[in-house]
Amino acid sequence: MTQTASPTRSAGAGVLSRQRSMDLLRNGNLLLIFLGLCVVASVIAPEFLTARNIANLLQQSSLVGIVAIGMTMVILTAGIDLSVGSTAAFAGMLVAVLISDGVNPLLAVVVTLAAGASAGALMGGLSAYLSLPSFMTTLAGLTSIRGLTYLLTGGTPAGGDLPEGFQLLGGGFIGYVPIVGIIFIGVTIVAALVLRGTTFGEYVYAVGSNREAARLSGLPVRAVGTAVFAISGLLAALAGILLTSRLTIGQPTAFSGLELDAIAAVVLGGTNLFGGRGKVFGTFIAVLLLSVLKNLFNLVGLSSFFQMVVTGLILVAALILNRILENRGERA
């Protein structure tokens, strides 16, 4: 005896299919824009496709990209981390000071990464366990950590004679590919696997979608909130270490405005500022897209002021496009 699917089940399957189609379109539109921009750039500036320029492009985008991956995880839980720029600058100075004082470079890197993760965990813990807005806790972190950065050396740069092995981290190449670019890609892959293939990743999306429902379901909401900020601090510290490695000196003024660049890439990549939806792949493409724009502007000789205006307009246009696609998906 054959069974026929009920009308309700068929309708539900149709709605789910349409929603998945809209999700695929939303996630793919940024990639298409990125590829189209690369084609336009190669026509306008033939030197864009040279191996040297592409390597330079990847190297320049990697530090912001690494921080943006951590920011994605924070925003997925409906949080925000404004302290990443200060944390990265502090880490860059700390690792330079430690190595200059004779500490083993590997140990200095581990200590610095732990310091970044601890700073993130502290701010995340204050937000999660005391119910403080993450905007305010990380804004306080932005100011206080930057102050600590200046206190390390009285506001002067540190380092200058760092070991060659350490310098390879941020300035070395494997063939034409910068090592920092490989690290960026590796961080993206690991984050994607964690978010999509682990219980912790499921908790991140659940907390961001509905914090109260997640709490009532027995999920460790506070621990998850603290953990994503620790990850953000860890990756910000990694970016600071890599910059110091490349420059061979720690700069207390480095990474000013980094938090805004990271947030812009996350939002442009399709992650919902209110949490619960987004992918690190979208952030990865958005970072490259913004880097291609800046690179193209430099190749054609446009002023930095004009670059800021155009980049802002493109960001708004991308957000509007994502909103239109979301609304269509909700009506489907």
VENZI-V652734 format. One record per residue. N is the residue number from 1. RES is the residue in one small letter. PSI is psi in radians with two decimals (999 if undefined). OMEGA is omega as a letter, one per 30 degrees, with the letter a starting at -180 (none if undefined). Layout:
# VENZI-V652734
N:RES:PSI:OMEGA, N:RES:PSI:OMEGA
This chain:
# VENZI-V652734
1:m:2.13:a, 2:t:2.58:l, 3:q:2.45:l, 4:t:2.51:l, 5:a:2.46:l, 6:s:2.68:l, 7:p:-0.64:a, 8:t:-0.76:a, 9:r:-0.70:l, 10:s:-0.71:l, 11:a:-0.72:l, 12:g:-0.72:l, 13:a:-0.65:l, 14:g:-0.71:l, 15:v:-0.77:l, 16:l:-0.70:l, 17:s:-0.76:l, 18:r:-0.68:l, 19:q:-0.72:l, 20:r:-0.64:l, 21:s:-0.73:l, 22:m:-0.66:l, 23:d:-0.73:l, 24:l:-0.71:l, 25:l:-0.73:a, 26:r:-0.72:a, 27:n:-0.46:a, 28:g:-0.31:a, 29:n:-0.63:a, 30:l:-0.66:l, 31:l:-0.72:l, 32:l:-0.72:l, 33:i:-0.74:l, 34:f:-0.81:l, 35:l:-0.71:l, 36:g:-0.70:l, 37:l:-0.65:l, 38:c:-0.69:l, 39:v:-0.81:l, 40:v:-0.75:a, 41:a:-0.69:a, 42:s:-0.47:l, 43:v:-0.78:a, 44:i:-0.73:a, 45:a:1.65:a, 46:p:-0.49:a, 47:e:-0.12:l, 48:f:-0.66:a, 49:l:0.12:l, 50:t:2.61:a, 51:a:-0.65:a, 52:r:-0.73:a, 53:n:-0.70:l, 54:i:-0.72:l, 55:a:-0.72:l, 56:n:-0.67:l, 57:l:-0.81:a, 58:l:-0.68:a, 59:q:-0.73:a, 60:q:-0.57:a, 61:s:-0.28:a, 62:s:-0.71:a, 63:l:-0.82:l, 64:v:-0.68:a, 65:g:-0.75:l, 66:i:-0.78:l, 67:v:-0.66:a, 68:a:-0.54:l, 69:i:-0.77:l, 70:g:-0.69:l, 71:m:-0.60:l, 72:t:-0.77:a, 73:m:-0.65:l, 74:v:-0.82:a, 75:i:-0.51:l, 76:l:-0.45:l, 77:t:0.24:a, 78:a:0.47:l, 79:g:-3.09:l, 80:i:2.49:a, 81:d:1.80:a, 82:l:-0.01:a, 83:s:-0.01:a, 84:v:-0.64:l, 85:g:-0.79:l, 86:s:-0.68:l, 87:t:-0.73:l, 88:a:-0.74:l, 89:a:-0.74:l, 90:f:-0.75:l, 91:a:-0.73:l, 92:g:-0.70:l, 93:m:-0.75:a, 94:l:-0.80:a, 95:v:-0.60:l, 96:a:-0.73:l, 97:v:-0.77:a, 98:l:-0.82:a, 99:i:-0.68:l, 100:s:-0.48:l, 101:d:0.10:l, 102:g:0.08:l, 103:v:2.47:l, 104:n:2.30:a, 105:p:-0.70:l, 106:l:-0.76:l, 107:l:-0.68:l, 108:a:-0.70:l, 109:v:-0.76:a, 110:v:-0.79:l, 111:v:-0.73:a, 112:t:-0.75:l, 113:l:-0.71:l, 114:a:-0.66:l, 115:a:-0.73:l, 116:g:-0.77:l, 117:a:-0.67:l, 118:s:-0.72:l, 119:a:-0.76:l, 120:g:-0.74:l, 121:a:-0.64:l, 122:l:-0.85:a, 123:m:-0.67:l, 124:g:-0.69:l, 125:g:-0.72:l, 126:l:-0.72:l, 127:s:-0.75:a, 128:a:-0.80:a, 129:y:-0.39:l, 130:l:0.08:l, 131:s:0.68:l, 132:l:2.54:l, 133:p:2.28:a, 134:s:-0.50:l, 135:f:-0.76:a, 136:m:-0.72:a, 137:t:-0.69:a, 138:t:-0.44:l, 139:l:-0.71:l, 140:a:-0.68:l, 141:g:-0.68:l, 142:l:-0.79:a, 143:t:-0.84:a, 144:s:-0.70:a, 145:i:-0.63:l, 146:r:-0.67:l, 147:g:-0.73:l, 148:l:-0.62:l, 149:t:-0.77:l, 150:y:-0.59:a, 151:l:-0.44:a, 152:l:-0.74:a, 153:t:0.29:a, 154:g:0.39:l, 155:g:0.07:l, 156:t:2.68:l, 157:p:2.75:a, 158:a:2.72:l, 159:g:-2.46:l, 160:g:-0.41:l, 161:d:1.11:a, 162:l:2.65:a, 163:p:2.57:a, 164:e:-0.65:l, 165:g:-0.69:l, 166:f:-0.65:a, 167:q:-0.45:a, 168:l:-0.50:a, 169:l:-0.86:a, 170:g:-0.35:a, 171:g:-0.04:a, 172:g:2.88:l, 173:f:2.60:l, 174:i:1.77:a, 175:g:-2.15:l, 176:y:-0.02:a, 177:v:2.16:l, 178:p:2.44:l, 179:i:-0.63:l, 180:v:-0.55:l, 181:g:-0.66:l, 182:i:-0.69:l, 183:i:-0.73:l, 184:f:-0.82:l, 185:i:-0.73:l, 186:g:-0.75:l, 187:v:-0.73:l, 188:t:-0.79:a, 189:i:-0.79:a, 190:v:-0.78:l, 191:a:-0.72:l, 192:a:-0.73:l, 193:l:-0.68:l, 194:v:-0.79:a, 195:l:-0.59:a, 196:r:-0.22:a, 197:g:0.15:a, 198:t:2.82:l, 199:t:-0.66:l, 200:f:-0.74:l, 201:g:-0.71:l, 202:e:-0.68:l, 203:y:-0.69:a, 204:v:-0.85:l, 205:y:-0.67:a, 206:a:-0.76:l, 207:v:-0.73:l, 208:g:-0.57:a, 209:s:-0.80:a, 210:n:1.70:a, 211:r:-0.76:a, 212:e:-0.74:l, 213:a:-0.66:l, 214:a:-0.71:l, 215:r:-0.78:a, 216:l:-0.42:l, 217:s:-0.04:l, 218:g:0.18:l, 219:l:2.56:l, 220:p:1.26:a, 221:v:-0.80:a, 222:r:-0.71:l, 223:a:-0.69:l, 224:v:-0.78:l, 225:g:-0.72:l, 226:t:-0.70:a, 227:a:-0.73:a, 228:v:-0.57:l, 229:f:-0.61:l, 230:a:-0.71:l, 231:i:-0.73:l, 232:s:-0.76:l, 233:g:-0.67:l, 234:l:-0.81:a, 235:l:-0.57:l, 236:a:-0.73:l, 237:a:-0.68:l, 238:l:-0.74:l, 239:a:-0.71:l, 240:g:-0.71:l, 241:i:-0.76:a, 242:l:-0.64:l, 243:l:-0.77:l, 244:t:-0.66:l, 245:s:-0.72:a, 246:r:-0.71:a, 247:l:-0.26:a, 248:t:0.39:l, 249:i:2.52:l, 250:g:2.25:a, 251:q:2.07:a, 252:p:-0.34:a, 253:t:0.07:a, 254:a:2.75:l, 255:f:0.46:l, 256:s:2.18:a, 257:g:0.11:a, 258:l:-0.66:a, 259:e:-0.63:l, 260:l:-0.71:l, 261:d:-0.72:a, 262:a:-0.78:l, 263:i:-0.72:l, 264:a:-0.74:l, 265:a:-0.71:a, 266:v:-0.82:a, 267:v:-0.73:l, 268:l:-0.56:l, 269:g:-0.02:l, 270:g:0.06:l, 271:t:2.33:a, 272:n:2.19:l, 273:l:-0.36:l, 274:f:0.12:l, 275:g:2.91:l, 276:g:-0.25:a, 277:r:2.34:l, 278:g:2.87:a, 279:k:2.56:l, 280:v:-0.43:l, 281:f:-0.71:l, 282:g:-0.73:l, 283:t:-0.73:l, 284:f:-0.85:a, 285:i:-0.69:a, 286:a:-0.69:l, 287:v:-0.80:l, 288:l:-0.69:a, 289:l:-0.84:a, 290:l:-0.62:l, 291:s:-0.68:l, 292:v:-0.73:l, 293:l:-0.87:a, 294:k:-0.70:l, 295:n:-0.75:l, 296:l:-0.75:l, 297:f:-0.71:l, 298:n:-0.67:a, 299:l:-0.62:a, 300:v:-0.03:l, 301:g:0.44:l, 302:l:2.56:a, 303:s:2.72:a, 304:s:-0.52:l, 305:f:-0.74:l, 306:f:-0.63:l, 307:q:-0.73:a, 308:m:-0.72:a, 309:v:-0.87:a, 310:v:-0.74:l, 311:t:-0.73:l, 312:g:-0.73:l, 313:l:-0.70:l, 314:i:-0.67:l, 315:l:-0.78:l, 316:v:-0.76:l, 317:a:-0.71:l, 318:a:-0.67:l, 319:l:-0.71:l, 320:i:-0.73:l, 321:l:-0.76:l, 322:n:-0.67:l, 323:r:-0.71:l, 324:i:-0.77:l, 325:l:-0.66:l, 326:e:-0.77:a, 327:n:-0.67:l, 328:r:-0.71:l, 329:g:-0.64:l, 330:e:-0.57:l, 331:r:-0.34:a, 332:a:999:none
